[in-house]
Amino acid sequence: MTDMSDTGMSDIAAGQRVLNEAAPKMIARDVDVFYGDKKAIDNVSIDIALENVTAFIGPSGCGKSTFLRALNRMNDTIASARVTGKIELDGEDIYSSGMDVVQLRARVGMVFQKPNPFPKSIYENVAYGPRIHGLASGKADMDQIVEKSLKRAGLWEEVKDRLAESGTALSGGQQQRLCIARAIAVDPEVILMDEPCSALDPIATAKIEELIHELRGRYAIVIVTHNMQQAARVSQRTAFFHLGNLVEYGDTSEIFTNPRATRTKDYITGRYG
């Protein structure tokens, strides 16, 4: 078996045409990410489809979170970071000089590893984004956006009588669902999740996974996870990263049962991690 990373761009692109019959929501081509002189991501090309949940897996430090952050230019916040290659959202280069980064991050929302609600009320956590982007025409409109977002995040029934309470008073799992509601509220097209369950207990994790299933198809979802069982449960496509390379990308069931690359097989079978 040979690594896909060794087979060249044409093989990856051809394989993904089979995987994603519809036009991809996002594409990355020949992407490198540098932190100063250190290359953290090496020549990664991938298509991300709307209809699928895509999981990024790999050992710690393999570059999966770094690449995820490149998809909505979160790496811009790091002075030493530099991204080359091309990343497009609906055919538009997200690194072009004309791209409004604030608008980009509304279209490509992010949920972080640790729940990070604002020190505001539950209502204001969800209303914040729609307010700064001018998405609500008045109080009634905002109320509707907040309710709809909390319902989609599976949190409405638990908090509908507590909207004035602080978001930081919620449990860890509830806080993470609040952060997902906050991302949904600005009507994104893509939701990036960077190990969203790593700080949660098994019950809260199950609720987040159930939520991911419910949101599938409404948004293109990409999840970074160190938990291979979670990737197998929630995703339809899986990308395996190792040492900054995209080693293999394909159907989740194929990646876990019949990987093409030796490095993928060794990781899946626990030879390293």
Secondary structure as GFF3:
##gff-version 3
##sequence-region A 1 273
A	DSSP	three_ten_helix	4	6	.	.	.	ID=ss1
A	DSSP	alpha_helix	9	19	.	.	.	ID=ss2
A	DSSP	beta_strand	26	35	.	.	.	ID=ss3
A	DSSP	beta_strand	38	48	.	.	.	ID=ss4
A	DSSP	beta_strand	53	57	.	.	.	ID=ss5
A	DSSP	alpha_helix	64	70	.	.	.	ID=ss6
A	DSSP	three_ten_helix	74	77	.	.	.	ID=ss7
A	DSSP	beta_strand	81	89	.	.	.	ID=ss8
A	DSSP	beta_strand	92	93	.	.	.	ID=ss9
A	DSSP	alpha_helix	101	107	.	.	.	ID=ss10
A	DSSP	beta_strand	108	111	.	.	.	ID=ss11
A	DSSP	alpha_helix	122	132	.	.	.	ID=ss12
A	DSSP	alpha_helix	139	152	.	.	.	ID=ss13
A	DSSP	alpha_helix	156	159	.	.	.	ID=ss14
A	DSSP	three_ten_helix	167	169	.	.	.	ID=ss15
A	DSSP	alpha_helix	172	184	.	.	.	ID=ss16
A	DSSP	beta_strand	190	194	.	.	.	ID=ss17
A	DSSP	alpha_helix	202	215	.	.	.	ID=ss18
A	DSSP	beta_strand	220	224	.	.	.	ID=ss19
A	DSSP	alpha_helix	228	234	.	.	.	ID=ss20
A	DSSP	beta_strand	237	242	.	.	.	ID=ss21
A	DSSP	beta_strand	245	251	.	.	.	ID=ss22
A	DSSP	alpha_helix	252	257	.	.	.	ID=ss23
A	DSSP	alpha_helix	262	268	.	.	.	ID=ss24
###
